[in-house]
Amino acid sequence: MKKIAIVTGASSGMGKDFALTITDNIDVDEMWVIARRKENLELLKEQISVPLKVIPLDLTNSDSFSKIEKLLTEEKPIIKILINASGYGKFEKTTLVSNEDNLGMIDLNIRALTNMCLLCIPFMKKDSKIINFASIAAFQPIPYINIYAATKAYVLSFSRALNVELKKEGISVMALCPYWTKTEFFDRAVTNNKVVKKYVAMYDSKDVVQNAWKDLKKNKEVSIYGFNSRLQVIVSKVLPHKLIMNLWIWQQNIK
């Protein structure tokens, strides 16, 4: 049976960096890449050594999952790894973000990620793996990045519990929790943004991805890269969340 990797959000950023490094870390016969921008996905064919199935879909559209399910049912592959990298955020007062974007974050960051896991798990075998994109934002409530942070808290909790549930089948699930990372994410997140002005650290996408591969091989359930990231997690566990939120407001000089 054909062994495949599936990457959502593969057209740019960390999703793309994962797609470009899969064959260095996982033995697959084919890679399926999913994102809205077909032209960006097509460009990957020149950079990846295995056959590439380009699947241009918007995962906020529920019809997309019928197409993915149909492909899986017809081809019956063994999924060696699923990387759920699709997602977006908006940095602004929640009531000033459009309803479309507020609900869109929930649809993409939560519903789509969950749906991809549920569709793919039946096609996984022992030693298959899932990487779900959470965030350092998952560890605390964050005003003005409110819904995005809340969706990532879901991803973290869902992934850790799913990892335990799938242990008997030999399938591992890891939540990737990046800090601020240089990607196209900010092109969408900070449109007309007057809120988030200070970034304590900005990491390189390739470094975060390389560290994630190392953590996956160590069977870690959560991957965190960088001193500032680890410090943030510790602080969020020690200090009351009300105080952390007030410190965040002070740091960003939000009136």
C-alpha positions in Angstrom: 0.0 0.0 0.0 1.1 3.5 -0.8 2.6 5.5 2.2 1.8 9.1 2.1 2.2 12.4 4.1 -0.5 15.0 4.3 0.3 18.7 5.0 -2.4 21.4 5.3 -1.3 25.0 5.0 1.6 23.8 2.8 1.6 26.9 0.6 3.7 29.1 2.9 5.4 29.5 6.3 5.9 26.5 8.6 3.6 24.3 6.6 5.8 24.8 3.6 8.9 24.2 5.6 7.5 21.0 7.0 6.6 19.8 3.5 10.1 20.5 2.3 11.7 18.5 5.1 9.3 15.5 5.3 11.3 13.2 3.1 14.4 13.8 5.3 12.5 12.5 8.3 9.7 10.2 7.2 9.7 7.4 4.6 6.8 8.2 2.2 6.0 7.3 -1.4 3.8 10.4 -2.0 2.9 13.7 -0.4 -0.5 15.4 -0.4 -0.4 19.2 0.1 -3.5 21.2 0.9 -4.0 25.0 0.8 -6.0 27.6 -1.0 -3.3 28.9 -3.3 -2.8 26.2 -6.0 0.0 28.1 -7.7 2.1 28.0 -4.5 1.5 24.3 -4.0 2.5 23.6 -7.6 5.9 25.3 -7.0 6.7 22.6 -4.4 6.9 20.0 -7.1 10.3 21.3 -8.1 11.6 21.0 -4.5 10.3 17.7 -3.3 11.7 14.3 -4.3 8.5 12.3 -4.1 5.4 12.6 -6.2 3.2 15.5 -5.1 -0.6 15.5 -5.1 -1.7 19.2 -5.1 -5.1 19.6 -3.4 -6.3 23.3 -3.6 -9.0 23.6 -1.0 -10.3 26.1 1.5 -10.6 24.2 4.8 -13.1 26.7 6.2 -15.5 25.3 3.6 -17.1 22.1 4.9 -17.5 20.7 1.3 -13.7 20.4 1.2 -13.7 17.5 3.6 -16.0 15.5 1.4 -13.4 15.8 -1.3 -10.6 14.7 1.0 -12.6 11.8 2.3 -13.4 10.7 -1.3 -9.7 10.7 -2.2 -8.8 8.7 0.9 -11.6 6.2 0.3 -10.6 5.7 -3.3 -6.8 5.4 -2.8 -6.8 3.8 0.6 -3.2 4.9 1.5 -1.3 4.4 4.7 -0.9 7.9 6.2 2.5 8.0 7.8 2.2 11.6 9.0 -0.5 14.3 9.0 0.7 17.9 9.6 -2.1 20.3 10.4 -0.5 23.6 9.7 -3.5 25.6 8.4 -4.6 28.4 10.6 -4.8 32.2 11.1 -5.2 34.9 13.7 -6.3 38.4 14.0 -4.7 40.9 16.4 -7.4 43.4 17.5 -10.2 44.0 20.0 -12.5 41.1 19.6 -15.6 43.2 18.9 -13.7 45.1 16.2 -12.8 42.0 14.2 -15.4 41.0 11.6 -17.8 38.2 12.5 -16.5 36.4 9.4 -12.9 36.4 10.8 -13.8 35.6 14.4 -15.8 32.5 13.3 -13.3 31.8 10.5 -10.6 31.3 13.1 -12.7 28.8 14.9 -13.6 27.0 11.7 -10.0 26.7 10.4 -8.0 26.4 13.7 -10.4 24.1 15.4 -13.0 22.5 13.2 -10.8 21.9 10.2 -7.9 20.5 12.3 -10.3 18.2 14.2 -11.9 17.0 11.0 -8.6 16.3 9.3 -7.5 14.2 12.3 -10.8 12.2 12.3 -10.7 11.6 8.6 -7.0 10.5 8.6 -6.7 8.3 11.7 -8.6 5.4 10.1 -5.9 5.3 7.4 -3.0 5.3 9.9 -1.0 2.3 11.2 1.5 1.7 14.0 4.2 4.5 14.0 2.0 6.9 12.1 2.2 10.5 13.5 0.2 13.7 13.7 1.6 17.2 14.3 -1.1 19.8 15.2 -0.2 23.5 15.2 -1.0 25.0 18.6 0.9 28.0 19.9 2.5 29.4 23.0 -0.7 31.5 23.1 -2.5 28.2 24.0 -1.2 28.4 27.6 -3.0 31.6 28.7 -5.9 33.9 27.7 -4.6 36.9 25.7 -6.7 40.0 25.3 -6.7 41.4 21.8 -5.5 38.0 20.4 -8.5 36.5 22.2 -10.2 34.0 19.8 -6.9 33.0 18.2 -5.4 32.1 21.6 -8.6 30.3 22.6 -8.5 28.2 19.5 -4.9 27.2 20.2 -5.8 26.2 23.8 -8.3 23.8 22.2 -5.7 22.4 19.9 -3.2 21.8 22.7 -5.8 20.1 24.9 -7.2 18.1 22.1 -3.8 16.9 20.9 -2.5 15.9 24.3 -5.6 13.8 25.1 -5.7 12.3 21.6 -2.1 11.2 22.0 -3.1 9.2 25.0 -6.1 7.7 23.3 -4.2 6.5 20.3 -1.2 5.1 22.2 -2.5 1.5 22.0 -2.6 1.8 18.2 1.0 3.1 18.1 -0.1 6.5 16.7 1.5 9.5 18.2 0.2 13.1 18.3 2.3 16.1 19.0 1.2 19.7 19.6 3.6 22.2 18.1 3.6 25.5 20.1 5.6 28.2 18.4 6.3 31.6 19.8 6.4 34.6 17.5 7.8 33.2 14.2 8.7 35.0 11.0 6.0 33.8 8.4 3.2 35.2 6.3 0.9 34.8 9.3 1.5 38.4 10.2 0.4 39.7 6.8 -3.1 38.6 7.8 -3.0 38.9 11.6 -1.9 42.6 11.8 -4.0 44.2 9.0 -4.8 47.7 10.4 -3.5 46.5 13.7 -2.9 49.1 16.3 -2.7 46.7 19.3 0.3 44.4 19.2 3.3 46.5 18.9 6.1 44.7 20.8 7.4 41.2 20.0 9.8 40.0 22.7 11.4 37.5 20.3 10.9 36.5 16.7 12.1 33.0 15.7 13.0 31.6 12.3 10.4 29.2 10.9 13.1 26.7 9.7 14.5 26.5 13.3 11.1 25.8 14.8 10.4 23.1 12.2 13.9 21.5 12.7 13.3 21.4 16.5 9.8 19.9 16.0 11.3 17.0 14.0 13.7 16.3 16.8 10.9 16.4 19.4 8.7 14.1 17.3 11.5 11.5 17.2 11.7 11.8 21.0 7.9 11.1 21.2 7.3 14.4 22.9 3.6 15.4 23.2 4.4 19.1 23.0 7.2 20.8 21.0 8.4 24.2 22.3 11.4 26.0 20.7 13.4 28.8 22.3 14.2 30.2 25.7 11.5 32.9 25.6 8.9 30.3 24.7 9.8 28.0 27.6 9.9 31.0 30.0 6.5 32.1 28.8 5.0 28.6 29.5 6.6 28.5 33.0 5.3 32.0 33.8 1.8 31.1 32.6 1.8 28.2 35.0 3.1 30.1 38.0 1.4 33.5 37.9 -2.4 34.1 38.0 -3.8 34.6 34.5 -5.4 37.9 35.5 -1.9 39.2 36.3 -0.5 37.8 33.1 -3.2 39.6 31.1 -2.5 42.8 32.9 1.2 42.5 32.2 0.4 41.9 28.5 -1.7 45.0 28.3 1.1 47.0 30.0 3.7 45.6 27.7 1.8 46.5 24.6 0.9 49.9 26.0 -2.8 49.4 25.4 -4.9 52.2 26.8 
